[in-house]
Amino acid sequence: MVYRAVVVEDEETAGAAHAAYLERLGFEVVGVARSGRDAVRTLARHTDVDLVLLDLKLPDTHGLQLLAHLRVAGVDADVIAVTSVREVEAVRQAVSQGVVAYLIKPFSFAAFKTKIEQYVAYRDQLDAQPTSVAQSDVDAMLRTLRPHRSAEALPKGLSPETVGLVVRAVQDGGPLSAGEAAERVGTSRVTARRYLEHLVDTGVAERRTRHGGSGRPEIEYVWR
C-alpha cells in the first residue's frame, strides 16, 4: 500500500528535503505547506492523507496549536513531529495530542528512515487487523512504534538500514529462517541471523522450531 503524506515545514529547503525523503521511502507526498494556514488549506483539499510531518515552529502558529485545530476540523491523519523544539513540555504535549513519533532536527537520513519505517510497520500491522483485536495484537503494534532499543543504541556492527530491511522481511514474509531472510535482504546467512537474533532480543520477534523435511529441525523467526 502507498501511504499519502503532507509535509508542514516553513523552511523551503527543509520542506523539499523531507518530501524527497518520504518519496524515496515509497510515500506519495500530496502537498508541502509552509504555514499553519497553508496546512489547513492543503488538508482540506486532501482528506485521505495518512501522515503529516509537522514542524512545531511555524510563522503563523505553533505546530501543536495547528494540530489541535486540525483534530477539531476532523483531520485524523497520523502526525510525526519534525522539529528543533527540544523542551520537555513540548514533547509531553505532543504525545498527549497523539503524535506518533518525535524527530529532533538536525537529523540524518538514516534516523529519518528509521522513524518512517517504524511508522510504516505500525500502519501495515494496523491495516491488516480485523475489526477486533486482542491485547497481544495491540502490544505488537505499539512495540513497532516504540521498540525496546532505538536505532542509536544498536549493537556494534548492526546498521539501522539493514534492521529495517530485516524487519520488513519478517513482517511481510515470515516465518523466515536465517537463510530465507538472507535471500530476501541480500546478506549472508550469518549476518541475517545476527539481525534476527537482535529482533528477538528486543522483543519484537520470536524463535520457533520448524519441523518437517529430512534434515534437522530448523529455527525460524516470526514477528510477534
C-alpha positions in Angstrom: 0.0 0.0 0.0 1.2 3.5 -0.8 0.7 5.9 2.1 -0.1 9.6 1.4 1.6 12.4 3.2 1.7 16.1 3.7 4.8 18.0 4.9 4.3 21.1 7.1 7.6 23.0 7.2 8.2 26.7 6.9 11.8 26.4 5.6 11.6 25.8 1.8 14.8 23.7 1.6 13.9 21.5 4.5 10.4 21.0 3.3 11.6 19.9 -0.1 14.2 17.6 1.5 11.6 16.0 3.8 9.2 15.4 0.9 12.1 13.9 -1.1 12.9 11.6 1.8 9.3 10.4 2.0 9.2 9.7 -1.7 12.4 7.7 -1.5 10.7 5.6 1.1 7.6 4.9 -1.0 5.2 7.6 0.1 3.1 9.8 -2.1 3.6 13.4 -1.0 0.4 15.3 -1.9 1.5 18.7 -0.5 4.2 20.8 1.2 2.7 23.5 3.4 4.9 26.4 4.7 2.5 27.8 7.3 -0.4 26.7 9.5 -2.9 28.4 7.2 -1.4 26.7 4.2 -1.6 23.4 6.1 -5.3 23.8 6.8 -6.0 24.5 3.1 -3.9 21.6 1.9 -5.5 19.1 4.3 -9.0 20.4 3.4 -8.2 19.5 -0.3 -6.6 16.1 0.6 -8.9 14.4 3.1 -7.4 10.9 2.7 -3.9 11.8 4.0 -2.3 9.1 6.2 0.7 11.0 7.6 1.6 14.6 8.4 5.2 15.6 9.1 4.7 18.6 11.3 7.2 21.3 12.2 6.3 22.9 15.5 7.8 26.3 14.7 5.6 27.9 12.0 5.4 31.6 11.1 1.7 32.0 12.0 1.1 29.5 14.7 2.7 26.8 17.0 2.5 23.3 15.4 0.6 21.9 18.4 -2.0 24.6 18.1 -2.3 23.7 14.5 -2.7 20.1 15.4 -5.5 20.8 17.9 -7.3 22.8 15.2 -6.9 20.0 12.7 -8.3 17.5 15.1 -11.4 19.7 15.8 -11.8 20.0 12.0 -11.9 16.2 11.7 -8.4 15.6 10.3 -7.4 12.2 11.7 -4.1 11.7 9.9 -1.2 10.4 12.0 1.4 13.0 12.9 5.2 12.9 13.3 6.7 16.0 14.8 9.9 17.0 12.9 11.3 20.0 14.8 14.2 21.7 16.5 12.0 22.2 19.6 13.6 20.3 22.5 11.6 21.4 25.5 10.2 18.6 27.6 6.8 20.3 27.9 6.5 20.4 24.1 7.3 16.7 23.9 4.7 15.9 26.6 2.1 18.0 24.9 2.9 16.4 21.5 2.5 12.9 23.0 -0.8 13.9 24.7 -2.1 15.1 21.4 -1.4 11.8 19.7 1.9 12.5 17.9 3.2 9.0 17.0 6.9 10.0 16.8 9.1 13.0 17.6 12.2 13.6 15.5 14.6 16.4 16.5 16.5 18.5 14.0 19.1 18.2 12.7 19.0 14.5 11.8 20.5 12.1 9.3 18.5 10.4 6.6 19.2 7.1 8.4 17.4 8.5 11.6 14.5 9.8 9.4 14.3 6.4 7.6 14.2 4.5 10.9 11.3 6.6 12.2 9.3 6.3 9.0 9.9 2.6 8.7 8.7 2.1 12.3 5.5 4.1 11.3 5.0 2.1 8.1 5.4 -1.2 10.0 2.8 0.0 12.5 0.4 1.0 9.8 0.9 -2.2 7.9 0.0 -4.2 11.0 -2.9 -1.9 11.9 -4.4 -2.1 8.4 -4.1 -5.9 8.4 -6.1 -6.4 11.6 -9.7 -7.5 11.8 -12.3 -5.2 13.3 -11.5 -6.6 16.8 -8.0 -7.2 18.2 -6.5 -9.0 21.2 -4.2 -7.4 23.7 -1.2 -9.1 22.2 -2.1 -7.5 18.8 -2.2 -4.0 20.3 1.1 -4.7 22.2 2.8 -5.8 19.0 1.7 -2.7 17.1 2.8 -0.3 19.8 6.2 -2.1 20.1 6.7 -1.3 16.4 6.3 2.4 17.0 8.4 2.3 20.2 10.9 -0.6 20.0 12.8 -1.6 23.1 16.1 -0.2 21.7 16.5 2.8 19.5 18.5 2.7 16.3 21.2 4.8 18.0 21.6 2.0 20.6 22.1 -0.8 18.1 24.7 -3.4 19.0 28.1 -2.8 17.3 28.2 -3.9 13.7 24.4 -3.6 13.1 23.0 -0.8 10.9 19.6 0.8 11.1 19.1 0.4 7.4 19.6 -3.4 7.5 17.5 -3.7 10.6 14.7 -2.0 8.7 15.1 -4.4 5.8 15.1 -7.4 8.1 12.0 -6.2 10.0 10.1 -5.7 6.7 11.2 -9.2 5.5 9.9 -10.9 8.7 6.7 -8.9 8.7 5.9 -9.4 5.1 7.2 -13.0 4.6 7.6 -14.6 8.0 8.1 -17.0 9.5 11.6 -17.0 7.9 14.7 -19.0 8.6 18.1 -17.2 8.6 18.8 -18.5 5.1 15.4 -17.2 3.8 15.9 -13.8 5.4 19.4 -13.6 3.9 18.0 -14.2 0.4 15.3 -11.5 0.8 17.6 -8.9 2.3 20.8 -9.7 0.2 23.2 -10.6 3.1 24.9 -13.7 4.2 23.1 -16.3 6.3 25.4 -15.4 9.3 24.6 -11.7 9.0 20.9 -12.3 8.7 20.9 -14.5 11.8 22.6 -11.7 13.8 19.9 -9.2 12.9 17.1 -11.8 13.5 18.6 -12.5 16.9 18.6 -8.8 17.6 14.9 -8.6 16.9 14.4 -11.5 19.3 16.5 -9.7 22.0 14.4 -6.5 21.6 11.2 -8.5 22.0 9.6 -7.8 18.5 10.2 -11.3 17.1 10.4 -14.8 18.4 12.1 -18.1 17.5 10.1 -21.2 16.5 11.2 -24.6 15.6 10.3 -25.6 12.0 9.7 -29.3 11.7 9.4 -31.4 8.6 11.8 -32.4 5.8 14.5 -35.0 6.0 17.1 -32.9 7.9 17.3 -31.5 11.4 14.6 -29.1 12.6 15.3 -25.5 11.6 15.0 -22.3 13.6 12.6 -19.8 12.1 11.7 -16.3 13.1 8.3 -14.7 13.3 7.1 -11.2 14.1 5.3 -11.0 17.5 
